[in-house]
Amino acid sequence: MKKIEEYYAPWVKGIPMYISDHIEKAWRDPSLHRMMSNENPLPPSDKVLDAMYKYAKMANRYPDQGLVVRSKIAEMNNVDGPGNVMIGNGSSEVYDNIFRMFLEPGDEVIQHTPCFGIYGLRGTLLGGKMVSVPMIYKDHKMEYDPEAIIKAVTDKTKIIVVANPNNPTGNYMAAEHFITIAELGIPFVIDEAYMEYAGLGMSQVQLTKKYKNVLITRTLSKAYGLAGMRFGYTIADKEVIDQIAGSLLPWNVGTIPMWAALAAFEDEEGLAERVKFNNNAVDFITESLSVIPGFYVMNSKANYILFDCGETGKTGKEVLAYAETKGIILRGESKKYGSDGWFRVTVGSAEENQLFVDTILEFFGMKK
């Protein structure tokens, strides 16, 4: 008799369940300040909570295919209709479905790094080979390298994925480079998870009208503050959406998240309030910490800020350890560009942002 291990697909053997240790820690100890997971510190608006309550009372019924919320997304983005939109249980499921439609074992996925870890998680699960193209680190700022992305293309390339703004650097790539990459004809996924912080005017969504290979992905976990509700979506050509949607699990998005999402989209005032709060907080943190010698702050257009303290003689791990003595959980970053001083903070409440600033200034001997 064969062992069960012999029946596993070779490319999935040894892949562990994804567990976010810092999120697990935060749930175990609610007193900790969650400044590590790009969550929104502001709770859902009353309009969204009302929708949750209303449809919670209908949770005994199966959800429909989301035509109402998909129509709203199409309207917001000036595309033809709900046929251009696929919704998912967070953008993580959206990526899973997109990747399933294009990847076979041995195919290549180009990702511009550092980047969101879900691309590698889903690509590897499907037997794909992740091809990481590093951003350029110049004058203590990270910049996109579109030429390197194009040079990395081979006959095995099945997907190119670029986050805009990038996670974790928080910056944007110039619009003309998206056209150049789209012209390759390779499935091109543009991750716009944090787009709302700068406004949809920065989106590349209109490329989907000209290029069938372009897919835009977004989530309500960030600016809308609904990370726990799990709602994401992709916008693309209708024929492409029809094909990708074929891999969806039936009723993949529940009734409550679907109608809560619609309420969030319609609550423009609530979104504006959250965006304003966040962008003011990013400015406050950036300005407050720019006074530390040898401490570099990446210019962010999202709800997180990336730092490099390598030239101070300290490491990112040391900063994280000190912050935790103050009850703050930060996000660590791997060593790159010759520095092990990288770490990241997520915007928190006003009180948390002040605590974080005071903690960092104190750690670097700048607190009077």
C-alpha positions as CSV (number, residue, x, y, z in Angstrom):
1,M,0.0,0.0,0.0
2,K,1.3,3.5,-0.9
3,K,1.7,6.1,1.8
4,I,-0.7,9.1,1.6
5,E,2.4,11.3,1.0
6,E,2.9,9.7,-2.4
7,Y,-0.5,11.0,-3.6
8,Y,0.2,14.7,-3.0
9,A,0.9,16.8,-6.1
10,P,4.7,17.2,-6.1
11,W,4.6,21.0,-6.1
12,V,2.4,21.3,-3.0
13,K,4.4,19.0,-0.7
14,G,5.6,20.8,2.4
15,I,3.6,24.0,1.8
16,P,2.4,25.1,5.3
17,M,-0.9,26.7,6.1
18,Y,-0.5,30.5,6.0
19,I,-0.6,31.9,9.5
20,S,0.1,35.6,10.3
21,D,1.9,35.4,13.7
22,H,1.5,39.1,14.5
23,I,-2.2,39.0,13.9
24,E,-2.6,35.9,16.1
25,K,-0.6,37.7,18.8
26,A,-2.8,40.8,18.6
27,W,-6.0,38.7,18.9
28,R,-4.6,36.9,21.9
29,D,-3.7,40.2,23.6
30,P,-6.2,43.0,22.7
31,S,-4.2,45.5,24.8
32,L,-1.5,45.5,22.1
33,H,-1.5,48.3,19.5
34,R,-2.1,46.8,16.0
35,M,0.2,48.9,13.9
36,M,1.5,46.1,11.6
37,S,-1.1,44.7,9.2
38,N,-2.3,47.7,7.1
39,E,-5.7,47.6,8.8
40,N,-7.8,50.7,9.1
41,P,-8.0,52.0,12.7
42,L,-11.4,53.5,12.2
43,P,-14.4,51.1,12.6
44,P,-17.1,50.7,9.9
45,S,-19.4,53.7,9.4
46,D,-23.0,53.6,10.8
47,K,-24.4,53.1,7.3
48,V,-22.2,50.0,6.8
49,L,-23.1,48.7,10.3
50,D,-26.8,49.2,9.5
51,A,-26.4,47.1,6.3
52,M,-24.6,44.4,8.2
53,Y,-27.4,44.2,10.8
54,K,-30.2,44.3,8.1
55,Y,-28.7,41.4,6.1
56,A,-27.6,39.4,9.1
57,K,-31.3,38.8,9.6
58,M,-31.3,37.2,6.2
59,A,-28.3,35.0,6.7
60,N,-30.5,31.9,6.5
61,R,-30.7,32.5,2.7
62,Y,-28.1,31.9,0.0
63,P,-26.6,35.1,-1.5
64,D,-27.2,36.0,-5.1
65,Q,-24.4,36.6,-7.6
66,G,-23.9,40.2,-6.5
67,L,-25.3,42.0,-9.5
68,V,-26.2,45.1,-7.5
69,V,-22.8,45.6,-5.9
70,R,-21.0,44.6,-9.1
71,S,-23.1,47.2,-11.0
72,K,-22.1,49.8,-8.4
73,I,-18.4,49.0,-8.9
74,A,-18.8,49.2,-12.7
75,E,-20.5,52.6,-12.3
76,M,-17.8,53.9,-10.0
77,N,-15.1,52.9,-12.4
78,N,-16.7,53.9,-15.7
79,V,-16.8,50.4,-17.2
80,D,-19.7,48.8,-19.1
81,G,-21.4,46.9,-16.4
82,P,-21.4,44.1,-13.8
83,G,-20.0,41.7,-16.4
84,N,-16.7,43.5,-16.1
85,V,-16.5,42.8,-12.3
86,M,-15.8,39.6,-10.3
87,I,-16.1,39.7,-6.6
88,G,-14.3,37.6,-4.1
89,N,-13.7,36.7,-0.4
90,G,-11.1,39.4,-0.1
91,S,-8.6,40.1,-2.9
92,S,-6.7,37.0,-1.8
93,E,-9.4,34.8,-3.3
94,V,-9.5,37.0,-6.3
95,Y,-5.8,36.3,-6.9
96,D,-6.3,32.6,-6.3
97,N,-8.9,32.5,-9.1
98,I,-6.9,34.6,-11.5
99,F,-3.8,32.5,-11.0
100,R,-5.8,29.3,-11.4
101,M,-7.0,30.4,-14.9
102,F,-3.5,31.0,-16.2
103,L,-0.9,28.9,-14.4
104,E,0.3,25.4,-15.1
105,P,3.2,23.8,-13.2
106,G,6.5,25.3,-14.4
107,D,4.9,28.6,-15.6
108,E,6.5,31.8,-14.5
109,V,5.0,34.7,-12.6
110,I,6.9,38.0,-12.5
111,Q,6.5,40.0,-9.4
112,H,8.1,43.4,-8.6
113,T,9.7,43.1,-5.2
114,P,9.4,43.8,-2.3
115,C,5.7,43.1,-2.7
116,F,2.6,41.6,-1.2
117,G,3.2,38.0,-0.2
118,I,0.0,36.5,-1.5
119,Y,1.3,36.5,-5.1
120,G,4.0,34.0,-4.1
121,L,1.7,31.9,-1.9
122,R,-0.9,31.3,-4.7
123,G,1.6,31.0,-7.5
124,T,3.7,28.4,-5.7
125,L,0.6,26.4,-4.7
126,L,-0.2,26.1,-8.4
127,G,3.3,24.9,-9.3
128,G,4.3,28.3,-10.7
129,K,7.8,29.7,-10.5
130,M,8.0,33.2,-8.9
131,V,10.4,35.5,-10.7
132,S,11.2,38.4,-8.4
133,V,12.3,41.6,-10.1
134,P,13.7,44.0,-7.4
135,M,12.8,47.7,-7.3
136,I,15.7,50.1,-7.6
137,Y,17.0,51.6,-4.3
138,K,18.4,55.0,-5.2
139,D,19.1,58.0,-2.9
140,H,17.3,56.1,-0.1
141,K,14.1,55.8,-2.1
142,M,12.7,52.8,-3.8
143,E,11.7,53.2,-7.5
144,Y,9.9,50.9,-10.0
145,D,12.1,49.3,-12.6
146,P,9.7,48.6,-15.6
147,E,12.6,47.9,-17.9
148,A,13.8,45.1,-15.6
149,I,10.3,43.7,-15.6
150,I,10.2,43.5,-19.4
151,K,13.7,42.0,-19.5
152,A,12.6,39.2,-17.1
153,V,9.9,38.0,-19.6
154,T,10.5,34.6,-21.1
155,D,8.4,32.2,-23.1
156,K,7.3,30.7,-19.8
157,T,5.9,34.0,-18.4
158,K,2.1,33.6,-17.8
159,I,1.4,36.5,-15.4
160,I,3.0,39.8,-14.5
161,V,1.8,41.4,-11.2
162,V,2.6,44.9,-10.1
163,A,1.1,46.6,-7.0
164,N,0.3,50.3,-7.5
165,P,0.8,51.8,-5.0
166,N,3.3,49.2,-3.9
167,N,3.1,47.3,-0.7
168,P,5.3,47.9,1.3
169,T,7.0,51.0,-0.2
170,G,3.8,53.0,-0.7
171,N,4.8,54.7,-4.0
172,Y,3.3,54.7,-7.5
173,M,4.7,53.7,-10.9
174,A,4.4,56.2,-13.8
175,A,1.3,55.7,-15.9
176,E,3.2,55.2,-19.2
177,H,5.0,52.1,-17.9
178,F,1.7,50.3,-17.5
179,I,0.9,50.8,-21.1
180,T,4.4,49.4,-22.1
181,I,3.9,46.3,-20.1
182,A,0.3,45.9,-21.2
183,E,1.4,45.9,-24.8
184,L,3.3,42.7,-24.2
185,G,-0.1,40.9,-24.2
186,I,0.8,38.8,-21.1
187,P,-1.9,38.7,-18.4
188,F,-1.1,41.8,-16.4
189,V,-2.5,42.1,-12.9
190,I,-2.4,45.5,-11.3
191,D,-3.0,45.4,-7.6
192,E,-4.7,48.6,-6.5
193,A,-5.5,47.7,-2.9
194,Y,-4.5,51.1,-1.6
195,M,-5.7,53.2,-4.5
196,E,-8.5,55.0,-2.6
197,Y,-5.9,56.9,-0.4
198,A,-4.8,58.9,-3.5
199,G,-8.1,58.7,-5.3
200,L,-9.4,56.6,-8.2
201,G,-8.0,59.2,-10.6
202,M,-4.7,57.4,-10.1
203,S,-6.1,54.1,-11.2
204,Q,-5.2,52.2,-14.4
205,V,-8.7,50.8,-14.7
206,Q,-9.3,52.4,-18.1
207,L,-6.6,50.2,-19.6
208,T,-9.0,47.3,-19.3
209,K,-11.1,48.8,-22.1
210,K,-8.2,48.6,-24.6
211,Y,-6.2,45.6,-23.3
212,K,-8.0,42.3,-22.6
213,N,-4.9,41.1,-20.7
214,V,-5.1,43.8,-18.0
215,L,-6.9,43.0,-14.7
216,I,-7.3,45.5,-11.9
217,T,-7.7,44.2,-8.4
218,R,-9.0,46.0,-5.3
219,T,-10.1,45.3,-1.7
220,L,-12.3,46.9,0.9
221,S,-9.9,45.9,3.7
222,K,-7.9,49.1,3.6
223,A,-9.4,52.6,3.0
224,Y,-13.0,51.2,3.6
225,G,-11.9,49.6,6.9
226,L,-13.6,46.2,6.3
227,A,-10.7,43.8,6.6
228,G,-12.7,41.4,8.7
229,M,-15.6,41.3,6.2
230,R,-13.4,39.9,3.4
231,F,-14.5,41.6,0.2
232,G,-12.4,42.1,-2.9
233,Y,-12.9,42.4,-6.6
234,T,-11.3,42.5,-10.0
235,I,-12.2,44.6,-13.1
236,A,-11.4,43.4,-16.6
237,D,-12.8,42.7,-20.1
238,K,-16.1,40.9,-19.8
239,E,-14.9,37.8,-21.7
240,V,-11.9,37.5,-19.4
241,I,-14.1,37.9,-16.3
242,D,-16.5,35.2,-17.6
243,Q,-13.6,32.8,-17.9
244,I,-12.0,33.5,-14.6
245,A,-15.4,33.4,-12.8
246,G,-15.7,29.8,-13.9
247,S,-13.2,28.9,-11.1
248,L,-15.3,30.6,-8.3
249,L,-16.7,28.5,-5.6
250,P,-20.5,28.8,-5.5
251,W,-21.7,31.5,-3.2
252,N,-18.1,32.6,-2.5
253,V,-19.1,36.0,-1.1
254,G,-21.7,36.0,1.7
255,T,-24.8,38.1,1.9
256,I,-23.5,40.3,4.7
257,P,-20.2,41.2,3.1
258,M,-21.9,41.8,-0.2
259,W,-24.4,44.4,1.0
260,A,-22.0,45.9,3.5
261,A,-19.7,46.5,0.6
262,L,-22.5,48.3,-1.3
263,A,-23.2,50.5,1.7
264,A,-19.5,51.3,2.0
265,F,-19.3,52.3,-1.7
266,E,-22.4,54.5,-1.3
267,D,-21.1,56.1,1.8
268,E,-18.8,58.6,0.1
269,E,-18.6,60.8,3.1
270,G,-17.4,57.9,5.3
271,L,-14.7,57.1,2.8
272,A,-13.6,60.7,2.6
273,E,-13.3,60.9,6.4
274,R,-11.1,57.8,6.5
275,V,-8.9,58.9,3.7
276,K,-8.4,62.3,5.3
277,F,-7.6,60.9,8.7
278,N,-5.1,58.5,7.2
279,N,-3.3,60.9,4.9
280,N,-2.9,63.5,7.7
281,A,-1.5,60.7,9.9
282,V,1.0,59.7,7.3
283,D,2.2,63.3,7.0
284,F,2.4,63.6,10.8
285,I,4.5,60.4,11.2
286,T,6.7,61.3,8.2
287,E,7.5,64.8,9.4
288,S,8.0,63.7,13.0
289,L,10.5,61.0,12.3
290,S,12.4,62.8,9.4
291,V,14.5,64.6,12.1
292,I,16.5,61.4,13.0
293,P,19.9,61.4,11.5
294,G,20.5,58.3,9.2
295,F,16.8,57.3,9.5
296,Y,15.1,57.2,6.1
297,V,11.3,57.4,5.6
298,M,9.8,56.1,2.4
299,N,7.3,58.5,0.9
300,S,4.0,56.7,1.2
301,K,0.6,57.2,-0.5
302,A,-1.0,54.3,1.5
303,N,-1.8,53.5,5.1
304,Y,1.7,52.3,6.0
305,I,5.2,53.7,6.0
306,L,8.4,51.8,5.4
307,F,11.6,52.9,7.2
308,D,15.3,52.1,6.9
309,C,17.3,52.8,10.0
310,G,20.4,50.9,8.9
311,E,22.7,53.9,8.8
312,T,21.9,54.6,12.5
313,G,23.6,51.4,13.5
314,K,20.4,49.9,14.7
315,T,18.4,47.0,13.1
316,G,14.8,46.7,12.3
317,K,14.5,43.8,14.7
318,E,15.8,46.0,17.5
319,V,13.2,48.6,16.8
320,L,10.4,46.0,16.8
321,A,11.6,44.6,20.1
322,Y,11.7,48.0,21.7
323,A,8.3,49.0,20.3
324,E,6.8,45.8,21.8
325,T,7.9,46.9,25.3
326,K,5.6,49.8,24.7
327,G,2.8,47.5,23.6
328,I,3.2,48.3,19.9
329,I,3.3,45.6,17.2
330,L,5.2,46.7,14.1
331,R,6.0,44.8,10.9
332,G,9.4,43.5,10.3
333,E,11.1,43.5,6.9
334,S,13.8,41.2,5.5
335,K,17.3,42.5,4.9
336,K,17.7,44.2,1.5
337,Y,19.9,46.6,-0.4
338,G,22.6,45.9,2.1
339,S,20.6,47.1,5.1
340,D,19.0,45.2,7.9
341,G,17.3,48.3,9.3
342,W,14.0,47.9,7.5
343,F,10.6,47.9,9.3
344,R,7.1,49.2,8.7
345,V,4.3,50.8,10.6
346,T,0.6,50.9,9.9
347,V,-1.3,54.1,10.6
348,G,-3.2,53.7,13.9
349,S,-5.5,55.9,16.0
350,A,-4.3,59.4,16.8
351,E,-3.2,58.3,20.2
352,E,-1.4,55.3,18.7
353,N,0.4,57.4,16.1
354,Q,1.6,59.7,18.8
355,L,2.8,56.8,20.9
356,F,4.6,55.3,18.0
357,V,6.4,58.6,17.2
358,D,7.4,59.1,20.8
359,T,8.6,55.5,21.0
360,I,10.8,55.8,17.9
361,L,12.2,59.2,18.9
362,E,13.0,57.7,22.3
363,F,14.7,54.7,20.9
364,F,17.0,56.8,18.7
365,G,17.8,59.2,21.6
366,M,15.8,62.1,20.1
367,K,13.1,62.3,22.8
368,K,13.6,65.2,25.1
